[in-house]
Amino acid sequence: MIDNRTLITKAGLPRIQKKIDDLRGLGRNHFSLNVDGKRIGYCYVRKNACSSFKKMFLDKSPHRADYHPDERPIDFMRQHHRMNDKDFADCDHIIFVYRDPIKRTLSMFRNKFIASTGATDIHANFMQLEGVDPAHVSFRYFIEHYMQRRFSQLDRHVLPQSVHLRRAIYTDFVDIPDLYPRMCDILGKNIGDTYFRRPVNQTSHVQHIQLNGAAELPIGDLRQLFADTGTMPDDASFLEPDLRDKIKARYFADYDVIDRAKQASRQ
């Protein structure tokens, strides 16, 4: 459990805090759903098992008949399941799934820039800001240039996890490696087996190999490697020490929230 309320919220002035957060674009995507007699609230964060949750929402929604095959699941959820501030008190569980920021960055890079899955928006954003096709730059360039710009300029897939949080008490802070057992505890083994036992992401099962100098290779070469062999460089091949430090520094707010959650779980 973690309490993300501010002193303003705790003092009984949530409307003032909400106006501040709305201006900053914080905590927008929260959705609720009844699952086997329990009502859950869910904070949607890209690259954090969101595909598994979207599938569960589509399958379990009482509005399932209104879903159109050409509709994005997240748009369906926004139309039928978006939470307002009053909904939080009605939930048995409010779930926030988090991920180590370095691993999340690597997962996003592999998925959006090497496999290029659902990457139209982020590629367009990259080209607009950097003036170059991402195929011609390296992971190092991505971290040292694109990722150092103001977050307000960047695609939503690279935003810090912490900006997704609402001023609320989250009953369940779930680390990605613990997702399956934790969701079994929250919603039962049947739901856990159906939606959370295996990752849904298309690059989750790609073989990772050691490739010296991977951080310096053009993304186009990494795409060709993936096309020819079905493999991608492993974490260590990308994470030269200075790049690891740059990612940690960029996501310092996420590490602060994660540390708070871990401390709360030990109390």
NUSEFI-816288 format. One record per atom (N, C-alpha, C): x, y, z. Coordinates in steps of 0.1 Angstrom, whole numbers, plus 5000, padded with zeros to 4 digits. Last residue first. Layout:
XYZ ...
This chain:
506849755063 506249805076 505149715081 507449685038 508249625049 507749665063 505949835022 505649695022 506349625033 507150085024 505750065030 505449915031 509450045010 509550075024 508250045031 508450014985 509149904991 509249925006 507350264980 506450144980 507150024987 509650424981 508550444991 507650324992 510950324958 511550304971 510550324982 509150404938 509350264940 510050244954 509450684940 508150624943 508350474946 512150714933 511650764946 510350694950 512150614907 512950544918 512450584932 510750824895 510150684896 510850604907 512451034898 511151044905 510550904906 514550964881 514850974896 513450974903 514950914854 513750864861 513950864876 517451024848 516251074841 514951034848 519150874863 519051014866 517751064860 518950624850 518650634864 518350784867 519950694824 518550644826 518050664840 522650754831 521750854825 520250814826 523550504841 523450624850 522550734844 523550354817 522750314828 522550434838 525350504803 524050504798 523050454809 527750444816 527250584816 525850594811 527950154813 527750214826 527250364825 525850024787 527150064791 526950154804 523549834780 523649914792 525149944795 523349664758 522849804757 523449884768 524249424768 524849474756 524449614753 522549374790 523949404792 524649464780 520149294777 520249424785 521749464786 520849164744 520349154758 520649294765 519649234710 520749234721 520149234735 517448984696 517749124699 518849124709 516348764669 516948794682 517248944683 515648674644 514648674654 515148704668 517348694623 517648584633 516548574643 516548894605 517248774600 517348664610 515149084620 514449024608 515148894604 517149144639 515849084643 515149014632 519049254622 519349144630 518149074634 517549474613 517949374603 518349244610 517349624636 516149574629 516449464620 519949684640 519349604650 518049544644 520349854618 521149734619 520449634629 518650064625 518449994613 519149864613 519950174647 518750094649 518350014637 523450144646 522250204642 521050114644 525250074677 524850034664 523650114659 525950124703 526450214693 525950184679 524949924718 524450064721 524950164710 526349694711 525049714706 524549854708 528949614718 528749744710 527349774706 528349274716 529249374720 529049504711 525749104724 526249164712 527049284716 523948824736 525048914738 525548974725 520448814730 521748764728 522848864732 517148704736 518148814737 519548754737 514248604718 515548564724 516548684724 511048724726 512148724717 513448684724 508848744742 509448614741 510548604731 507849004740 508248944753 509048814752 506949134718 508449114719 508849044732 504149164722 504649084710 506149054711 502749114754 503449194745 504149114734 501648944773 500948954760 501749024750 503248714795 503148844789 502448844776 501348474814 502348504804 502148644798 499548514835 500548414836 501748434826 497348684833 498648734838 499748634839 494948574824 495448704819 496848744823 494548314834 493948354821 494648484815 495748294859 496148204848 495648264834 494248494873 495648504871 496148424860 491648394872 491948514865 493448534863 492248164887 491648144874 491848274866 493148254912 494048184903 493548174889 492248584922 492048444922 492948384911 492748854926 491548814918 491348664917 494948874944 493948974943 492648924937 496548644939 496148684953 494948774953 496948674912 496248554917 495748574931 498448904912 497048904907 496248784910 500748804924 500048904931 498648914925 501748614906 501248564919 500448674926 502048794882 501248674882 500848634896 503849004891 502549034886 501648904887 506449024899 505548964908 504048964903 507749164879 508149024881 507148944890 506449424883 506249334871 506649194873 505149494914 506349494906 506049394895 502449674925 502849544920 504049564911 500749794951 501849834943 502549714938 497549824962 498449714956 499449784947 496250034971 496249924980 497349824975 496850374971 496950254962 497150134972 495150654977 495850544984 495750424975 495850944956 494950844962 495850744970 496251134932 496351164946 495451074954 497450904907 496451004912 496751034927 500250854885 499550834898 498650944901 501750904863 500450844861 499650834874 504151004869 503151104865 501851044863 505650774875 505150844886 504150954882 506750674851 505650604857 504950694868 507650924827 507850864840 506550794845 507150854792 506850944804 507150864816 507450714769 508650734777 508450824789 504950704757 505550584761 506850594769 504250964748 503750914761 504450784766 507051154735 505951054733 505550994747 507951484747 508251344743 506951264742 507651724758 507851724744 507751574739 507551694785 506351744779 506451744763 510051624792 509051514791 507851564784 512651784774 511551794784 510551684781 515351554764 514451664762 513351674773 516751324767 517151434776 516251564774 515951144748 515451124762 515851234771 517351234725 515851234726 515451234740 520151204736 519551324729 518051324731 520950984750 521651104752 521051224746 519250774741 519250814755 519850954757 519650774713 518250784718 518250834733 522350734711 521850864707 520450884713 522450474721 523150574728 522550714724 521050344701 520450344714 521150454722 521550544671 521850434680 521050444693 520050624638 520750654651 520850534660 518650554616 519950594614 520750634627 516050504623 516850384618 518350424617 514850744629 515450664640 516250544635 515651014608 514950884609 515650804620 515751334622 516451224616 515651104618 514951544639 515151574625 515951464617 514151534665 515551514662 515851544647 511351594666 512251654675 513751644671 510251454644 509951594646 510951664655 511251194650 511651264638 511351414638 509851134674 511251134673 511751214661 507151154665 507651244675 509151254675 507150934647 506851074642 507351174652 507650724665 508650754654 508450894649 505350744681 506650774687 507750794676 503350674661 503350804669 504750844674 504050414652 503850534643 504050664650 504250174665 505250274667 505150404659 503349904667 502550024671 503350144673 506549794667 505249754669 504449874674 509349774660 508449884655 506949844656 511449624669 510249554663 509349654656 512949864676 513549754668 512449674661 511250054687 512250094677 512849984670 509249934704 508850044695 509950084684 510549714717 509249704711 508949814701 513049814725 512949694717 511649684709 512250034740 513150054729 513049934719 510649914760 510050014751 510950024739 512649764773 511449704767 510849794757 514349974782 514849874772 513649804766 512650104800 513150174789 513650074778 512149894819 511049954811 511550024799 514749864829 514149754822 512949804813 514950124842 515850074831 515249964823 512750124860 512750214849 513750184838 511049844870 512249904871 512449994858 507549914871 508649834865 509949914868 504249864885 505449934882 506549844877 500849894887 501849804883 503049884879 498449954910 499450024902 500549924900 495149924920 496349854915 497249954907 493049904946 493450004936 494949964932 490249704956 491749714953 491949824943 487649764960 488349674969 489849684968 486350094955 487149984950 487649904962 485050324963 484250204961 485050084957 486850524964 486350474976 485550344975 487150594937 488250524944 487750464957 485050734927 485050594924 486050524933 485451004930 484550934940 484650784938 487051084908 487651074922 486751004932 486250844882 486350974887 486850964902 487550614857 487250644871 487250794874 486250464828 487150564834 486650604848 484850284813 485350234826 486250344833 483950364788 483050284796 483550264811 485850514774 484450544772 483550484783 488250404781 487950544784 486550584784 487950154770 488050164784 487750314789 487950224743 486850154749 486750174764 490550314741 489450404739 488150354744 492050084746 492150194756 491050294754 491449924723 490949884737 490950004747 490350094694 491450064703 490950024717 488249934671 488350034682 489549994690 487549744653 488549844648 488749954659 485649594666 486949534663 488049634659 483949754692 484049734678 485449684675 481749694719 483149704714 483249674700 479349644730 479549774723 480949784717 479449404744 478749404731 478949534723 480749484768 481449414758 480849414744 479949604791 479649674778 480349614766 480849474812 479449454809 479049524796 484049324807 483249444807 481849414804 485849114804 484949124816 483949244816 487249154780 486549024783 485549044794 488349414784 487549384772 486649254775 489849374807 488749474807 487849444795 491749184798 490849154809 489649244809 493149334779 492449214775 491349174786 494249534795 493249564785 492449444780 496049374811 494849444817 493849484807 497849294791 497149194799 495849254805 498849544782 498149454773 497349354780 500249654804 498949714800 498149624791 502549584816 501549484815 500249534811 503749854811 503649794824 502549684824 503650004788 504749914790 504849844803 501650264802 502150194790 503450124794 499450234827 500750284824 501250204812 496550284845 497050244832 498450314829 495450174875 496250284869 496950234856 492350054884 493650014878 494250144872 490349904909 490750024902 492150004897 487849644912 489249694911 489349824904 485649474931 485849594922 487249644923 484649134929 485549234935 485649354925 483148944916 482648994929 483549104935 484548904892 484248794901 483948844915 485249224888 485749094884 485448994895 484449544877 484049434886 484449304880 486649814873 486049694867 485649604878 488050134863 487550044873 486749934866 490950324856 489750254852 489350154862 492750614849 492450524859 491050464855 494650844835 494150714831 493950614842 495851074848 494651074840 493950944838 497951164864 496951074869 495751064861 498751504852 499051384861 497751304863 498951744838 498651614831 498951494839 499251984850 500451914848 500251774841 496552054853 497452134845 498752074842 495851844870 495251854857 496151934848 497151924894 497551804887 497051794873 495652154900 497152164898 497552044890 493152054903 493352154893 494852164890 493551874924 493251824911 493451924900 494052054946 495151964941 494851914927 491452164947 492652254944 493752164939 489951944954 489652014941 490852104937 490751854979 491151784968 490951854955 491151955007 491052044995 491451974983 491651825030 490251835026 490051935015 494251775037 493651885044 492151905040 495051585018 494651535032 493951645040 495551754997 494451664996 494051615010 497751895007 496551975003 495351875002 499651705011 499051765023 497751845019 498651444988 499551554992 498851605005 498651084984 497951214986 498951314991 499550834981 500150934972 499451064973 500450575000 499550685000 500150794992 500450234993 501250354993 500250474992 500849885000 500050005000 500950125000 
